[in-house]
Amino acid sequence: MSVEENLRLMKTLDDAWNAGPESPEWETFRKRHTDNVAVYWPGQPDPTRGIHNHDSEAVEFFKIFPDNHLVNNPYKILFGQSDYTCSVADFTGTMKGPMKGADGKMIPPTNKKFQIESWRPYPSPGIPFFLTSFVYSKPSGPSMYAPFLSVIHTSIYKSRGQV
């Protein structure tokens, strides 16, 4: 697959995220993850396993931060080489729904905004692993958001080029 095609796949995945779970584009989010995806969250001893569980968590994230948005048009930085791509983008949102903390307690909505800078290297489909790291860099809310949003998301990239 060409670098241009890999960059297109990355952009359409982020477009699907921005469209949200109520959009027909959300199917792209589902297709770009394998059935056995493993997602590691800070403070969570075991990863979330499986696309169904990951999808459910993502839908819940949209309930907590319904206006969340990855600024990918344009990205701050977007490049590729060989089978790899990398992007840097701002990620923003507002806590409008309750959130379950790592201790299991519910945190009420604060209506506070967050803004982080996200860097994400990806191998192209067919290369087994990718890593996504959200780097907390521009706090505009309480520090409790830092561990929640400083996510390291490790997954097996689905080797499908459609969508």
N, CA and C atoms as a LAMMPS dump frame, in Angstrom:
ITEM: TIMESTEP
0
ITEM: NUMBER OF ATOMS
489
ITEM: BOX BOUNDS ff ff ff
-5.0000000000000000e+02 5.0000000000000000e+02
-5.0000000000000000e+02 5.0000000000000000e+02
-5.0000000000000000e+02 5.0000000000000000e+02
ITEM: ATOMS id mol type element x y z
1 1 1 N 0.84 -1.168 0
2 1 2 C 0 0 0
3 1 3 C 0.894 1.243 0
4 2 1 N 0.489 2.267 -0.706
5 2 2 C 1.295 3.484 -0.803
6 2 3 C 1.176 4.332 0.458
7 3 1 N 2.139 5.222 0.643
8 3 2 C 2.091 6.158 1.768
9 3 3 C 0.812 6.986 1.689
10 4 1 N 0.461 7.437 0.488
11 4 2 C -0.751 8.252 0.319
12 4 3 C -1.997 7.495 0.758
13 5 1 N -2.089 6.208 0.424
14 5 2 C -3.238 5.401 0.826
15 5 3 C -3.261 5.21 2.342
16 6 1 N -2.099 4.969 2.952
17 6 2 C -2.035 4.835 4.407
18 6 3 C -2.473 6.125 5.095
19 7 1 N -2.05 7.281 4.568
20 7 2 C -2.465 8.565 5.144
21 7 3 C -3.968 8.759 4.987
22 8 1 N -4.521 8.322 3.865
23 8 2 C -5.97 8.423 3.647
24 8 3 C -6.727 7.554 4.657
25 9 1 N -6.231 6.339 4.903
26 9 2 C -6.87 5.454 5.882
27 9 3 C -6.844 6.067 7.281
28 10 1 N -5.736 6.698 7.621
29 10 2 C -5.633 7.335 8.924
30 10 3 C -6.624 8.495 9.034
31 11 1 N -6.695 9.315 8.006
32 11 2 C -7.604 10.47 8.02
33 11 3 C -9.06 10.019 8.097
34 12 1 N -9.428 8.993 7.332
35 12 2 C -10.83 8.548 7.356
36 12 3 C -11.19 7.896 8.695
37 13 1 N -10.222 7.267 9.364
38 13 2 C -10.47 6.748 10.709
39 13 3 C -10.768 7.907 11.661
40 14 1 N -9.959 8.958 11.601
41 14 2 C -10.19 10.121 12.463
42 14 3 C -11.476 10.853 12.089
43 15 1 N -11.805 10.9 10.814
44 15 2 C -13.087 11.492 10.396
45 15 3 C -14.254 10.707 10.998
46 16 1 N -14.133 9.383 11.017
47 16 2 C -15.19 8.535 11.597
48 16 3 C -15.327 8.823 13.088
49 17 1 N -14.19 8.966 13.783
50 17 2 C -14.243 9.306 15.207
51 17 3 C -14.973 10.63 15.392
52 18 1 N -14.594 11.635 14.623
53 18 2 C -15.209 12.954 14.763
54 18 3 C -16.703 12.932 14.451
55 19 1 N -17.125 12.057 13.548
56 19 2 C -18.548 11.962 13.206
57 19 3 C -19.354 11.37 14.366
58 20 1 N -18.717 10.518 15.161
59 20 2 C -19.355 9.971 16.353
60 20 3 C -20.173 8.717 16.11
61 21 1 N -20.534 8.041 17.21
62 21 2 C -21.205 6.751 17.125
63 21 3 C -22.589 6.78 16.498
64 22 1 N -23.224 7.927 16.421
65 22 2 C -24.557 8.01 15.811
66 22 3 C -24.486 8.144 14.293
67 23 1 N -23.289 8.317 13.77
68 23 2 C -23.103 8.533 12.337
69 23 3 C -22.868 7.209 11.604
70 24 1 N -23.296 7.123 10.356
71 24 2 C -22.956 5.94 9.548
72 24 3 C -21.444 5.774 9.373
73 25 1 N -20.69 6.862 9.51
74 25 2 C -19.227 6.788 9.386
75 25 3 C -18.591 5.987 10.514
76 26 1 N -19.327 5.78 11.625
77 26 2 C -18.78 5.052 12.775
78 26 3 C -18.368 3.628 12.395
79 27 1 N -18.993 3.095 11.371
80 27 2 C -18.634 1.744 10.93
81 27 3 C -17.156 1.666 10.547
82 28 1 N -16.594 2.774 10.05
83 28 2 C -15.161 2.813 9.735
84 28 3 C -14.341 2.589 10.989
85 29 1 N -14.733 3.213 12.098
86 29 2 C -14.051 3.008 13.387
87 29 3 C -14.048 1.523 13.728
88 30 1 N -15.196 0.884 13.588
89 30 2 C -15.305 -0.553 13.915
90 30 3 C -14.448 -1.409 12.981
91 31 1 N -14.452 -1.084 11.705
92 31 2 C -13.714 -1.891 10.727
93 31 3 C -12.207 -1.775 10.868
94 32 1 N -11.728 -0.687 11.437
95 32 2 C -10.289 -0.473 11.538
96 32 3 C -9.69 -1.078 12.804
97 33 1 N -10.481 -1.835 13.555
98 33 2 C -9.996 -2.538 14.746
99 33 3 C -10.307 -4.026 14.59
100 34 1 N -9.412 -4.858 15.098
101 34 2 C -9.64 -6.292 15.009
102 34 3 C -10.589 -6.745 16.107
103 35 1 N -11.115 -7.941 15.941
104 35 2 C -12.008 -8.509 16.949
105 35 3 C -11.303 -8.641 18.292
106 36 1 N -9.979 -8.87 18.262
107 36 2 C -9.245 -9.092 19.506
108 36 3 C -8.424 -7.865 19.925
109 37 1 N -8.911 -6.673 19.616
110 37 2 C -8.228 -5.454 20.023
111 37 3 C -8.032 -5.45 21.538
112 38 1 N -6.907 -4.903 22.009
113 38 2 C -6.637 -4.738 23.438
114 38 3 C -6.344 -3.259 23.671
115 39 1 N -7.121 -2.621 24.543
116 39 2 C -6.979 -1.189 24.809
117 39 3 C -6.576 -1.013 26.268
118 40 1 N -5.458 -0.336 26.482
119 40 2 C -4.906 -0.137 27.823
120 40 3 C -5.204 1.286 28.286
121 41 1 N -5.887 1.394 29.42
122 41 2 C -6.232 2.692 30.004
123 41 3 C -5.446 2.894 31.285
124 42 1 N -5.001 4.116 31.58
125 42 2 C -4.303 4.386 32.844
126 42 3 C -5.201 4.025 34.031
127 43 1 N -4.611 3.386 35.026
128 43 2 C -5.356 3.033 36.23
129 43 3 C -6.222 1.802 36.091
130 44 1 N -6.271 1.214 34.909
131 44 2 C -7.072 0.012 34.68
132 44 3 C -6.097 -1.165 34.638
133 45 1 N -6.185 -2.114 35.58
134 45 2 C -5.178 -3.174 35.661
135 45 3 C -5.134 -4.087 34.436
136 46 1 N -6.265 -4.328 33.82
137 46 2 C -6.303 -5.201 32.649
138 46 3 C -6.838 -4.414 31.456
139 47 1 N -6.38 -4.759 30.259
140 47 2 C -6.874 -4.039 29.077
141 47 3 C -8.337 -4.373 28.781
142 48 1 N -8.975 -3.479 28.078
143 48 2 C -10.292 -3.765 27.519
144 48 3 C -10.035 -4.644 26.3
145 49 1 N -10.68 -5.785 26.234
146 49 2 C -10.419 -6.723 25.137
147 49 3 C -11.648 -6.864 24.252
148 50 1 N -11.397 -6.851 22.942
149 50 2 C -12.45 -7.076 21.952
150 50 3 C -13.05 -5.794 21.414
151 51 1 N -13.374 -5.808 20.135
152 51 2 C -13.929 -4.625 19.488
153 51 3 C -15.271 -4.241 20.1
154 52 1 N -16.097 -5.215 20.5
155 52 2 C -17.388 -4.873 21.089
156 52 3 C -17.191 -4.047 22.365
157 53 1 N -16.277 -4.486 23.225
158 53 2 C -16.019 -3.762 24.47
159 53 3 C -15.373 -2.405 24.203
160 54 1 N -14.445 -2.364 23.239
161 54 2 C -13.8 -1.09 22.888
162 54 3 C -14.83 -0.122 22.307
163 55 1 N -15.692 -0.625 21.461
164 55 2 C -16.745 0.198 20.879
165 55 3 C -17.661 0.743 21.976
166 56 1 N -18.023 -0.11 22.923
167 56 2 C -18.882 0.334 24.039
168 56 3 C -18.211 1.439 24.842
169 57 1 N -16.909 1.292 25.113
170 57 2 C -16.186 2.341 25.838
171 57 3 C -16.148 3.645 25.044
172 58 1 N -15.95 3.538 23.739
173 58 2 C -15.91 4.74 22.9
174 58 3 C -17.257 5.452 22.916
175 59 1 N -18.335 4.688 22.837
176 59 2 C -19.684 5.27 22.89
177 59 3 C -19.88 5.985 24.231
178 60 1 N -19.413 5.368 25.332
179 60 2 C -19.509 6.005 26.65
180 60 3 C -18.681 7.289 26.695
181 61 1 N -17.508 7.272 26.056
182 61 2 C -16.664 8.472 26.009
183 61 3 C -17.433 9.627 25.378
184 62 1 N -18.204 9.34 24.33
185 62 2 C -19.007 10.381 23.672
186 62 3 C -20.139 10.882 24.568
187 63 1 N -20.611 10.051 25.489
188 63 2 C -21.632 10.504 26.439
189 63 3 C -21.021 11.455 27.469
190 64 1 N -19.772 11.209 27.819
191 64 2 C -19.08 12.056 28.793
192 64 3 C -18.609 13.349 28.132
193 65 1 N -18.023 13.221 26.945
194 65 2 C -17.452 14.357 26.214
195 65 3 C -18.117 14.441 24.829
196 66 1 N -19.386 14.832 24.761
197 66 2 C -20.117 14.763 23.491
198 66 3 C -19.569 15.662 22.391
199 67 1 N -18.835 16.706 22.755
200 67 2 C -18.286 17.608 21.742
201 67 3 C -16.814 17.315 21.456
202 68 1 N -16.311 16.15 21.883
203 68 2 C -14.897 15.861 21.661
204 68 3 C -14.592 15.883 20.167
205 69 1 N -13.403 16.365 19.857
206 69 2 C -13.045 16.532 18.449
207 69 3 C -11.537 16.437 18.279
208 70 1 N -11.114 15.614 17.326
209 70 2 C -9.718 15.528 16.938
210 70 3 C -9.533 16.457 15.742
211 71 1 N -8.694 17.468 15.875
212 71 2 C -8.509 18.464 14.825
213 71 3 C -7.59 17.865 13.753
214 72 1 N -8.225 17.354 12.695
215 72 2 C -7.461 16.659 11.65
216 72 3 C -7.667 17.266 10.262
217 73 1 N -8.151 18.473 10.22
218 73 2 C -8.371 19.106 8.91
219 73 3 C -7.964 20.571 8.977
220 74 1 N -6.694 20.866 8.931
221 74 2 C -5.578 19.934 8.749
222 74 3 C -5.013 19.458 10.09
223 75 1 N -4.225 18.391 10.035
224 75 2 C -3.436 17.972 11.188
225 75 3 C -2.345 19.021 11.413
226 76 1 N -1.803 19.077 12.626
227 76 2 C -0.637 19.921 12.865
228 76 3 C 0.551 19.371 12.071
229 77 1 N 0.69 18.061 12.14
230 77 2 C 1.752 17.362 11.416
231 77 3 C 1.154 16.06 10.902
232 78 1 N 1.442 15.727 9.667
233 78 2 C 1.008 14.45 9.088
234 78 3 C 2.054 14.026 8.077
235 79 1 N 2.614 12.84 8.271
236 79 2 C 3.6 12.345 7.315
237 79 3 C 3.599 10.829 7.332
238 80 1 N 4.219 10.26 6.332
239 80 2 C 4.339 8.815 6.24
240 80 3 C 5.631 8.434 5.568
241 81 1 N 6.06 7.224 5.824
242 81 2 C 7.217 6.653 5.163
243 81 3 C 7.029 5.15 5.163
244 82 1 N 7.21 4.551 4.006
245 82 2 C 7.069 3.107 3.877
246 82 3 C 5.677 2.692 4.356
247 83 1 N 5.612 1.792 5.347
248 83 2 C 4.326 1.304 5.85
249 83 3 C 3.825 2.068 7.069
250 84 1 N 4.445 3.2 7.402
251 84 2 C 4.112 3.899 8.636
252 84 3 C 3.59 5.309 8.378
253 85 1 N 2.696 5.743 9.26
254 85 2 C 2.212 7.118 9.238
255 85 3 C 2.289 7.669 10.659
256 86 1 N 2.297 8.985 10.762
257 86 2 C 2.302 9.625 12.066
258 86 3 C 1.547 10.941 11.953
259 87 1 N 0.757 11.248 12.989
260 87 2 C 0.063 12.53 13.018
261 87 3 C 0.23 13.177 14.381
262 88 1 N 0.134 14.494 14.371
263 88 2 C 0.06 15.288 15.591
264 88 3 C -1.157 16.176 15.407
265 89 1 N -2.045 16.173 16.4
266 89 2 C -3.278 16.952 16.298
267 89 3 C -3.749 17.348 17.686
268 90 1 N -4.488 18.435 17.768
269 90 2 C -5.147 18.801 19.016
270 90 3 C -6.401 17.952 19.178
271 91 1 N -6.715 17.64 20.422
272 91 2 C -7.906 16.873 20.766
273 91 3 C -8.6 17.655 21.872
274 92 1 N -9.869 18.003 21.673
275 92 2 C -10.588 18.874 22.593
276 92 3 C -11.93 18.273 22.988
277 93 1 N -12.508 18.798 24.045
278 93 2 C -13.838 18.374 24.451
279 93 3 C -14.251 19.045 25.741
280 94 1 N -15.49 18.78 26.148
281 94 2 C -16.062 19.332 27.373
282 94 3 C -16.743 18.21 28.143
283 95 1 N -16.483 18.119 29.442
284 95 2 C -17.09 17.073 30.261
285 95 3 C -18.539 17.45 30.567
286 96 1 N -19.452 16.858 29.828
287 96 2 C -20.878 17.169 29.975
288 96 3 C -21.674 16.02 30.581
289 97 1 N -21.054 14.866 30.73
290 97 2 C -21.737 13.716 31.314
291 97 3 C -20.939 13.149 32.471
292 98 1 N -21.559 12.316 33.312
293 98 2 C -20.833 11.71 34.432
294 98 3 C -19.79 10.712 33.927
295 99 1 N -18.702 10.585 34.692
296 99 2 C -17.607 9.7 34.305
297 99 3 C -17.275 8.786 35.477
298 100 1 N -17.111 7.508 35.198
299 100 2 C -16.705 6.556 36.222
300 100 3 C -15.196 6.66 36.41
301 101 1 N -14.769 6.962 37.629
302 101 2 C -13.35 7.075 37.929
303 101 3 C -12.69 5.714 38.05
304 102 1 N -11.363 5.714 38.125
305 102 2 C -10.61 4.465 38.248
306 102 3 C -10.989 3.705 39.521
307 103 1 N -11.456 4.442 40.547
308 103 2 C -11.855 3.811 41.795
309 103 3 C -13.3 3.324 41.775
310 104 1 N -13.972 3.487 40.622
311 104 2 C -15.35 3.042 40.484
312 104 3 C -16.388 4.076 40.871
313 105 1 N -15.952 5.18 41.467
314 105 2 C -16.88 6.236 41.874
315 105 3 C -17.242 7.103 40.667
316 106 1 N -18.471 7.577 40.672
317 106 2 C -18.924 8.44 39.588
318 106 3 C -18.493 9.876 39.851
319 107 1 N -17.972 10.506 38.819
320 107 2 C -17.563 11.907 38.864
321 107 3 C -18.632 12.693 38.118
322 108 1 N -19.275 13.648 38.774
323 108 2 C -20.338 14.396 38.092
324 108 3 C -19.773 15.288 36.992
325 109 1 N -20.604 15.643 36.008
326 109 2 C -20.141 16.538 34.938
327 109 3 C -19.651 17.869 35.515
328 110 1 N -18.576 18.392 34.937
329 110 2 C -18.006 19.656 35.405
330 110 3 C -18.227 20.794 34.412
331 111 1 N -18.577 20.454 33.177
332 111 2 C -18.661 21.439 32.087
333 111 3 C -17.322 22.106 31.818
334 112 1 N -16.233 21.487 32.252
335 112 2 C -14.897 22.019 31.988
336 112 3 C -14.363 21.423 30.697
337 113 1 N -13.58 22.237 30.011
338 113 2 C -13.006 21.837 28.731
339 113 3 C -11.63 21.224 28.929
340 114 1 N -11.246 20.352 27.992
341 114 2 C -9.871 19.869 27.929
342 114 3 C -9.335 20.14 26.541
343 115 1 N -8.03 20.282 26.47
344 115 2 C -7.333 20.362 25.19
345 115 3 C -5.999 19.674 25.38
346 116 1 N -5.752 18.661 24.579
347 116 2 C -4.491 17.927 24.64
348 116 3 C -3.92 17.868 23.237
349 117 1 N -2.639 17.581 23.175
350 117 2 C -1.995 17.364 21.888
351 117 3 C -1.768 15.865 21.755
352 118 1 N -2.19 15.32 20.654
353 118 2 C -2.145 13.888 20.427
354 118 3 C -1.12 13.576 19.347
355 119 1 N -0.241 12.639 19.623
356 119 2 C 0.645 12.133 18.57
357 119 3 C 0.349 10.655 18.403
358 120 1 N 0.288 10.216 17.167
359 120 2 C -0.12 8.843 16.92
360 120 3 C 0.627 8.236 15.741
361 121 1 N 1.567 7.341 16.02
362 121 2 C 2.206 6.595 14.928
363 121 3 C 1.407 5.334 14.61
364 122 1 N 1.293 5.01 13.356
365 122 2 C 0.572 3.809 12.926
366 122 3 C 1.352 3.087 11.837
367 123 1 N 1.424 1.771 11.897
368 123 2 C 1.797 1.034 10.699
369 123 3 C 0.562 0.881 9.812
370 124 1 N 0.773 0.608 8.576
371 124 2 C -0.354 0.44 7.664
372 124 3 C -1.075 -0.872 7.942
373 125 1 N -2.294 -1.038 7.398
374 125 2 C -2.968 -2.332 7.538
375 125 3 C -2.054 -3.443 7.038
376 126 1 N -2.049 -4.519 7.756
377 126 2 C -1.161 -5.626 7.405
378 126 3 C 0.058 -5.667 8.309
379 127 1 N 0.434 -4.533 8.896
380 127 2 C 1.483 -4.5 9.906
381 127 3 C 0.746 -4.684 11.233
382 128 1 N 1.134 -5.661 12.06
383 128 2 C 0.242 -6.08 13.129
384 128 3 C -0.116 -5.084 14.23
385 129 1 N 0.78 -4.21 14.671
386 129 2 C 0.449 -3.384 15.838
387 129 3 C 0.509 -1.899 15.522
388 130 1 N -0.287 -1.142 16.252
389 130 2 C -0.116 0.308 16.234
390 130 3 C -0.263 0.837 17.641
391 131 1 N 0.263 2.001 17.863
392 131 2 C 0.254 2.623 19.177
393 131 3 C -0.322 4.012 19.038
394 132 1 N -1.224 4.358 19.912
395 132 2 C -1.752 5.706 19.956
396 132 3 C -1.45 6.267 21.328
397 133 1 N -0.881 7.43 21.384
398 133 2 C -0.601 8.055 22.671
399 133 3 C -1.133 9.469 22.66
400 134 1 N -2.012 9.756 23.601
401 134 2 C -2.506 11.112 23.778
402 134 3 C -1.613 11.773 24.821
403 135 1 N -0.942 12.827 24.429
404 135 2 C 0.007 13.484 25.31
405 135 3 C -0.652 14.729 25.891
406 136 1 N -0.817 14.75 27.201
407 136 2 C -1.479 15.854 27.883
408 136 3 C -0.543 17.047 27.879
409 137 1 N -0.911 18.122 27.18
410 137 2 C 0.033 19.222 27.064
411 137 3 C -0.553 20.592 27.354
412 138 1 N -1.865 20.759 27.228
413 138 2 C -2.451 22.085 27.407
414 138 3 C -3.644 21.986 28.338
415 139 1 N -3.407 21.854 29.643
416 139 2 C -4.543 21.668 30.547
417 139 3 C -5.438 22.899 30.589
418 140 1 N -6.728 22.656 30.562
419 140 2 C -7.674 23.746 30.771
420 140 3 C -8.75 23.302 31.742
421 141 1 N -8.544 22.161 32.372
422 141 2 C -9.485 21.633 33.35
423 141 3 C -8.707 21.068 34.519
424 142 1 N -9.38 20.437 35.457
425 142 2 C -8.687 19.886 36.623
426 142 3 C -7.719 18.784 36.225
427 143 1 N -6.714 18.583 37.066
428 143 2 C -5.662 17.626 36.74
429 143 3 C -6.158 16.195 36.678
430 144 1 N -7.37 15.916 37.178
431 144 2 C -7.88 14.538 37.118
432 144 3 C -8.019 14.071 35.677
433 145 1 N -8.105 14.998 34.722
434 145 2 C -8.232 14.605 33.321
435 145 3 C -6.924 14.055 32.771
436 146 1 N -5.798 14.469 33.346
437 146 2 C -4.507 14.067 32.801
438 146 3 C -4.36 12.557 32.693
439 147 1 N -4.562 11.782 33.773
440 147 2 C -4.382 10.339 33.61
441 147 3 C -5.447 9.717 32.725
442 148 1 N -6.649 10.278 32.743
443 148 2 C -7.725 9.711 31.928
444 148 3 C -7.454 9.91 30.443
445 149 1 N -6.928 11.064 30.086
446 149 2 C -6.735 11.377 28.679
447 149 3 C -5.34 11.057 28.183
448 150 1 N -4.419 10.746 29.092
449 150 2 C -3.087 10.34 28.664
450 150 3 C -3.125 8.85 28.358
451 151 1 N -3.889 8.517 27.374
452 151 2 C -4.182 7.133 27.057
453 151 3 C -3.095 6.534 26.189
454 152 1 N -2.688 5.349 26.525
455 152 2 C -1.892 4.57 25.592
456 152 3 C -2.807 3.471 25.095
457 153 1 N -3.049 3.505 23.83
458 153 2 C -4.039 2.637 23.2
459 153 3 C -3.271 1.732 22.245
460 154 1 N -3.128 0.493 22.638
461 154 2 C -2.401 -0.459 21.815
462 154 3 C -3.403 -1.417 21.2
463 155 1 N -3.269 -1.646 19.938
464 155 2 C -4.26 -2.437 19.236
465 155 3 C -3.615 -3.198 18.105
466 156 1 N -4.331 -4.156 17.605
467 156 2 C -3.929 -4.814 16.369
468 156 3 C -4.753 -4.178 15.267
469 157 1 N -4.084 -3.613 14.308
470 157 2 C -4.737 -2.893 13.221
471 157 3 C -5.352 -3.9 12.258
472 158 1 N -6.583 -3.757 11.929
473 158 2 C -7.262 -4.678 11.049
474 158 3 C -6.691 -4.549 9.632
475 159 1 N -6.354 -5.649 9.059
476 159 2 C -5.743 -5.585 7.736
477 159 3 C -6.817 -5.587 6.657
478 160 1 N -7.57 -4.507 6.639
479 160 2 C -8.569 -4.271 5.593
480 160 3 C -8.341 -2.87 5.079
481 161 1 N -8.372 -2.706 3.793
482 161 2 C -8.159 -1.387 3.233
483 161 3 C -9.441 -0.715 2.774
484 162 1 N -10.598 -1.341 2.986
485 162 2 C -11.839 -0.72 2.478
486 162 3 C -12.309 0.412 3.364
487 163 1 N -13.253 1.108 2.912
488 163 2 C -13.965 2.237 3.52
489 163 3 C -13.472 3.542 2.947
